Amino acid sequence: MNRESERSKSSNVNVQDGFFYAMRRDARPIHVYLLTGKRITGILRRFDRYVLVVESHGLEHLIFKHAIANVCAARSEGEALG
């Protein structure tokens, strides 16, 4: 493999994957805000290029990424609000 192809592979860093791997690894609750305004809060179980699987209230929700407006880590009850 030449240096140019190595550089192009390393420059194709996917920010989403790093974020979602960390959320799944830590098993922290996340908030998923949909384009409709609905919020789903749960634990990220799996993800791929097109979908997230979030467990909430004992159910697994398959959420298509094109329907997501925002994803963030949910605050635990002990965390400060400000």
N, C-alpha and C positions, 0 to 999 in steps of 0.2 A: 504494500500500500504506500502510495507516495504522500508527501507532506501536505499537499493541497487537499487531498480527499480527507486526510485526518483532521485538518483544520475545519473543513466544511462540516464534518460530523460533530466536532466539539462545539461549533458555533450554533448548531441546531438545538440549543437547550430549550426544553419545554418547561416553562414556568409553572403551568398547571400541574404537570406530573409531580414536580418537587413539592408543591403545596399539598396536593392530595395524598402523596405518600406519607408526608409528615402527619397529616390529620388522621389517616388510617392507622399508622403506627402508634400514635399516642392514644387512640381510641377516645378522643375528646369529643364532646357533642359539638355539632356544627349547625349553623343556621343556613338554609338554602332558601333564598328569596327568588320566587318565580316572576316572570314578566307580568303575570296577572296580579301580582301583589301578595299572593299567598306565601306564607312562610312555613317551611318544613324544618323541624328541629330533630336531630337524631345523630346516630353514630354512622360514619362512613364505613361501609363494609367492603365495597368493591367499586372500581371505576375502570373505564376504558376510554377510548377516543371519543365516544359518543354519549355515554351515559354515566350516571352515578347510581349506586345502590345505597340507600340510606335506611337504616333500621330506626323506626320510630314507633313507640307504643306496641312493641312486639310484632310489627309488620315491616316487611321490606318494601320500600318504594323505589321503583325504577324511574329515575328522573332524567329526561333527555337534556343534554347540555344546551341545546339551542333554545330551550324554554327557561333557562336560568338567567337571572339578572345579576345576582350577587351571591357569593358564598363567603362566610366568615366563621371563625371559631366562636362558639357560644361561651359566654363568661360563666365561670362557676359561681356558685352563691357566695363564696368567700372572697372573690375578687372585688377590688374597689371600682366604683363607677366613674371615677373622674380622673 
